Amino acid sequence: MQPLVITAAICGAEVFRDQSPYVPYSPAELADEAVRCFEAGASMVHLHVREPDGTPSQRADLFADAMGDIRARCPMIVQFSTGGAVGMGVDERADAVRLRPDMATLSTGSVNFGDDVFSNPLPLVRQIARRVRQFGVVPEIECFDSGMVDTALRLARDGEIALPAHFDFVLGMAGGMGGSERHLDFMRSLLPEGSSWSVAGIGRCELPLARHAIAIGGHVRVGLEDNLYLSKGVLAKGSFELVAAVAHMARDFGRPLATSDQAREILRLPPRSLA
C-alpha cells in the first residue's frame, strides 16, 4: 500500500486564541508546531501566517521567517496558502509564492464560507495559477465542491496547470460539499488518471474522513486550521495531536507513513535541495 502523506494545517486564517490557546501566531511558533507535527508523522505543512496580534496576513517576510526556520530544523515539505483570508486580493494572496515554497494551494472556485464568501472568480484563479507556475512552484488544487474539479480540468486544457496533479478535497464546511464518506468517494471518482488526492475534513468530520481516506488509499490533511478538537469537548493541544491520531489510524490499517522523500515522489516534487 502506498505510504500515507499527512499534511499538517497548523493555524489557518479563521481560528484564534479565544477559541483555542494552542493556535500558533508568530513565525517561531509556527515553526515549533511544524516540527512537532513532523515528529508526530506529518511530511508536509500547510502554512498560513499571522500578524503578532493574530490578524491573518500574507506578508512575504512572515512566510520567509517561518519557512526558513522549518527548513533549518527538519526536511518537511512546505506548502503556502494562496487563499489567505476572506476579502484579500490576488496580489496580497499570491505575493509570497516568489519565495518558492515546495507547493502552493490553488482554490479553483468560489464558495460560501460560513456567513462570508471565499471569492475565486475564474480570472483570479488564472492569475494565481500563473504566479505559481512563474516561480516553478507545484500547485495543490483545493476543491470545496465537485465543480472545482471541473474548473481544474479546464485550466489544464488551457495550459494553466499540468496534469496529473495533487488535489485536496475540503469537505464539511458550511457552504461547501458535505463531509460524508459518500461525498469523498464521489469527489475522488472525478479525478484524472494518475492524480493524487488528500482530504481535509472540517470540524467533527475531520478524523472520520481521515480514517476513510487511509482505508481507500488517499492522503490526509489535519490540524487546528480545520478542527480544534481531539475528541468531543477536548481541545487538541496543537495540530501535532491530530497528526498523531491519524498516524495511529494508519498503523491500525497497516499503512506506513510517508517520509518526506517518499512524499515528494508521491506529490511529484523535485528532490529536496540540501544547499
C-alpha positions as CSV (number, residue, x, y, z in Angstrom):
1,M,0.0,0.0,0.0
2,Q,1.3,3.5,-0.9
3,P,2.7,5.3,2.1
4,L,0.4,7.9,3.7
5,V,1.2,11.6,3.3
6,I,-0.1,13.6,6.3
7,T,-0.3,17.4,5.8
8,A,-0.4,19.5,9.0
9,A,-2.6,22.6,8.6
10,I,-1.4,24.3,11.7
11,C,-3.2,27.7,12.0
12,G,-5.3,28.8,9.0
13,A,-6.9,32.2,8.9
14,E,-10.2,31.7,10.7
15,V,-9.3,30.3,14.1
16,F,-8.0,32.4,17.0
17,R,-6.7,32.1,20.6
18,D,-10.1,33.0,22.1
19,Q,-11.2,29.7,20.6
20,S,-8.1,27.7,21.5
21,P,-5.0,28.9,23.3
22,Y,-2.9,26.5,21.2
23,V,-3.2,28.3,17.8
24,P,0.3,29.5,16.8
25,Y,0.8,33.0,15.5
26,S,4.4,34.0,15.2
27,P,6.9,32.5,12.7
28,A,8.8,30.9,15.6
29,E,5.6,29.4,17.0
30,L,4.6,28.2,13.5
31,A,8.0,26.5,13.1
32,D,7.9,24.9,16.5
33,E,4.4,23.5,15.7
34,A,5.5,22.3,12.3
35,V,8.5,20.4,13.8
36,R,6.2,18.8,16.4
37,C,3.9,17.7,13.6
38,F,6.8,16.3,11.6
39,E,7.9,14.3,14.7
40,A,4.3,13.0,15.0
41,G,4.3,11.8,11.4
42,A,3.5,14.6,9.1
43,S,5.6,15.1,5.9
44,M,4.1,18.4,4.8
45,V,3.0,21.6,6.5
46,H,0.2,23.8,5.0
47,L,1.3,27.3,6.0
48,H,-0.7,30.5,6.8
49,V,0.9,33.4,8.7
50,R,-0.4,35.9,11.2
51,E,0.4,39.3,12.5
52,P,1.6,39.5,16.1
53,D,-2.0,40.1,17.3
54,G,-3.2,37.1,15.3
55,T,-4.7,39.0,12.3
56,P,-4.5,36.9,9.2
57,S,-1.7,38.0,6.9
58,Q,0.0,37.1,3.6
59,R,3.2,39.1,4.3
60,A,6.1,37.5,2.5
61,D,8.6,38.3,5.3
62,L,6.5,36.3,7.7
63,F,6.3,33.4,5.3
64,A,10.1,33.6,4.8
65,D,10.8,33.6,8.5
66,A,8.6,30.6,9.2
67,M,9.8,28.6,6.2
68,G,13.4,29.3,6.9
69,D,13.1,28.1,10.5
70,I,11.2,25.0,9.4
71,R,13.7,24.0,6.7
72,A,16.6,24.6,9.0
73,R,15.1,22.1,11.5
74,C,13.5,19.3,9.5
75,P,13.0,18.1,5.9
76,M,9.3,18.8,5.9
77,I,7.6,19.9,2.6
78,V,6.4,23.5,2.9
79,Q,3.2,24.4,1.2
80,F,2.0,28.1,1.3
81,S,-1.7,29.0,1.2
82,T,-2.7,31.4,-1.5
83,G,-6.2,31.5,-0.1
84,G,-5.2,33.9,2.6
85,A,-8.3,35.2,4.3
86,V,-11.7,36.2,3.0
87,G,-11.5,39.6,1.3
88,M,-7.8,39.6,0.2
89,G,-7.0,40.4,-3.4
90,V,-4.8,38.4,-5.8
91,D,-1.6,40.5,-5.2
92,E,-1.8,40.0,-1.5
93,R,-2.7,36.3,-1.7
94,A,0.0,35.3,-4.2
95,D,2.9,37.6,-3.3
96,A,4.8,35.1,-1.1
97,V,4.9,32.5,-3.9
98,R,8.0,34.3,-5.1
99,L,9.8,32.8,-2.2
100,R,9.5,29.4,-4.0
101,P,7.9,27.1,-1.4
102,D,7.6,23.4,-2.4
103,M,3.9,23.8,-3.1
104,A,1.1,26.4,-3.0
105,T,-2.6,25.9,-2.9
106,L,-4.8,26.9,-5.8
107,S,-8.5,27.1,-5.0
108,T,-10.4,26.7,-8.2
109,G,-13.8,28.2,-7.4
110,S,-15.8,30.4,-5.0
111,V,-17.7,29.0,-2.1
112,N,-19.9,30.3,0.8
113,F,-17.7,30.4,3.8
114,G,-19.9,30.5,6.9
115,D,-21.5,33.9,6.6
116,D,-18.9,35.1,4.1
117,V,-17.9,34.2,0.5
118,F,-14.4,32.9,-0.3
119,S,-14.3,34.5,-3.8
120,N,-12.3,32.9,-6.5
121,P,-13.7,34.0,-9.9
122,L,-12.0,32.4,-12.8
123,P,-9.8,35.4,-13.9
124,L,-8.4,35.5,-10.3
125,V,-7.8,31.7,-10.3
126,R,-5.9,32.1,-13.6
127,Q,-3.8,34.9,-12.2
128,I,-2.8,32.8,-9.2
129,A,-2.1,29.8,-11.3
130,R,0.2,31.8,-13.5
131,R,2.1,33.2,-10.5
132,V,2.6,29.7,-9.1
133,R,3.8,28.5,-12.5
134,Q,6.1,31.5,-13.0
135,F,8.1,30.6,-9.9
136,G,8.2,26.9,-10.5
137,V,6.0,26.0,-7.6
138,V,3.9,22.9,-7.7
139,P,0.1,23.6,-7.1
140,E,-2.2,21.7,-4.9
141,I,-5.7,22.0,-6.3
142,E,-8.0,22.9,-3.5
143,C,-11.7,21.8,-4.1
144,F,-14.7,22.6,-1.8
145,D,-17.1,21.0,-4.3
146,S,-17.2,19.0,-7.5
147,G,-17.4,22.0,-9.8
148,M,-13.9,23.0,-8.7
149,V,-12.6,19.7,-10.1
150,D,-14.2,20.6,-13.4
151,T,-12.6,24.0,-13.4
152,A,-9.2,22.5,-12.7
153,L,-9.6,20.2,-15.7
154,R,-10.5,23.4,-17.8
155,L,-7.3,25.1,-16.5
156,A,-5.3,22.0,-17.6
157,R,-6.9,22.1,-21.1
158,D,-5.9,25.8,-21.3
159,G,-2.3,25.1,-20.2
160,E,-2.6,26.9,-16.9
161,I,-1.8,23.8,-14.8
162,A,-0.3,20.4,-15.5
163,L,-1.8,17.0,-15.0
164,P,-1.6,14.7,-13.2
165,A,-1.9,17.0,-10.1
166,H,-2.4,16.7,-6.4
167,F,-6.0,17.6,-5.3
168,D,-7.1,18.4,-1.7
169,F,-10.8,18.0,-1.0
170,V,-12.0,20.3,1.7
171,L,-15.3,18.8,2.9
172,G,-17.8,19.5,5.6
173,M,-17.5,23.3,5.7
174,A,-20.8,25.3,6.0
175,G,-21.4,26.4,2.4
176,G,-19.4,23.7,0.7
177,M,-19.8,20.0,0.0
178,G,-20.7,17.8,2.9
179,G,-18.3,15.8,4.9
180,S,-19.5,12.3,4.4
181,E,-17.7,9.2,3.0
182,R,-20.2,9.2,0.1
183,H,-19.1,12.8,-0.9
184,L,-15.4,11.8,-0.6
185,D,-15.9,8.8,-2.8
186,F,-17.7,10.9,-5.4
187,M,-15.0,13.6,-5.4
188,R,-12.2,11.1,-6.0
189,S,-14.1,9.5,-8.8
190,L,-13.8,12.7,-10.8
191,L,-10.0,12.9,-10.8
192,P,-7.9,12.5,-13.9
193,E,-5.8,9.4,-14.1
194,G,-2.5,9.5,-12.2
195,S,-3.6,12.3,-9.9
196,S,-3.1,12.0,-6.1
197,W,-5.5,13.4,-3.5
198,S,-6.0,14.2,0.1
199,V,-9.0,15.1,2.3
200,A,-9.3,17.9,4.8
201,G,-12.5,17.3,6.9
202,I,-13.8,20.3,8.7
203,G,-14.8,20.1,12.3
204,R,-16.2,16.9,13.6
205,C,-15.8,15.1,10.2
206,E,-12.0,15.6,10.2
207,L,-11.0,12.3,11.8
208,P,-13.8,10.1,10.4
209,L,-12.9,11.3,6.8
210,A,-9.2,10.8,7.6
211,R,-9.9,7.2,8.5
212,H,-11.9,6.6,5.3
213,A,-9.1,8.2,3.2
214,I,-6.5,6.0,4.8
215,A,-8.6,2.9,4.0
216,I,-9.2,3.7,0.4
217,G,-5.6,4.8,-0.5
218,G,-5.8,8.6,-0.2
219,H,-3.9,11.0,1.9
220,V,-4.9,13.3,4.8
221,R,-4.8,16.9,5.9
222,V,-5.4,17.6,9.6
223,G,-4.7,20.4,12.0
224,L,-6.1,23.3,14.0
225,E,-7.0,25.2,10.8
226,D,-9.8,22.7,10.2
227,N,-10.7,21.3,13.6
228,L,-9.8,22.4,17.1
229,Y,-10.8,19.2,18.9
230,L,-9.2,15.9,19.5
231,S,-12.5,14.4,20.7
232,K,-15.8,15.8,21.7
233,G,-15.2,18.7,24.1
234,V,-11.4,18.1,24.3
235,L,-9.2,20.7,22.6
236,A,-6.2,19.4,20.8
237,K,-3.1,20.8,22.4
238,G,-1.8,21.5,18.9
239,S,-2.0,20.1,15.4
240,F,0.6,17.6,16.4
241,E,-2.0,15.7,18.5
242,L,-4.3,15.4,15.4
243,V,-1.4,14.3,13.3
244,A,-0.6,11.6,15.9
245,A,-4.2,10.4,15.9
246,V,-4.0,10.0,12.1
247,A,-0.7,8.2,12.4
248,H,-2.3,5.8,14.9
249,M,-5.1,5.1,12.4
250,A,-2.6,4.4,9.7
251,R,-0.9,1.8,12.0
252,D,-4.3,0.2,12.5
253,F,-4.7,-0.2,8.7
254,G,-1.1,-1.4,8.3
255,R,-0.3,1.6,6.2
256,P,3.2,3.1,6.5
257,L,3.7,6.9,6.9
258,A,5.5,8.6,4.1
259,T,8.9,10.0,4.8
260,S,9.5,13.5,3.3
261,D,11.4,12.0,0.4
262,Q,8.6,9.5,-0.3
263,A,6.0,12.3,-0.1
264,R,8.0,14.3,-2.6
265,E,7.8,11.3,-5.0
266,I,4.1,10.8,-4.4
267,L,3.4,14.5,-5.0
268,R,5.7,14.8,-8.0
269,L,8.0,17.3,-6.3
270,P,11.7,17.6,-7.1
271,P,14.2,16.1,-4.6
272,R,14.9,18.3,-1.6
273,S,17.8,20.7,-2.1
274,L,20.5,20.3,0.6
275,A,22.1,23.6,-0.3
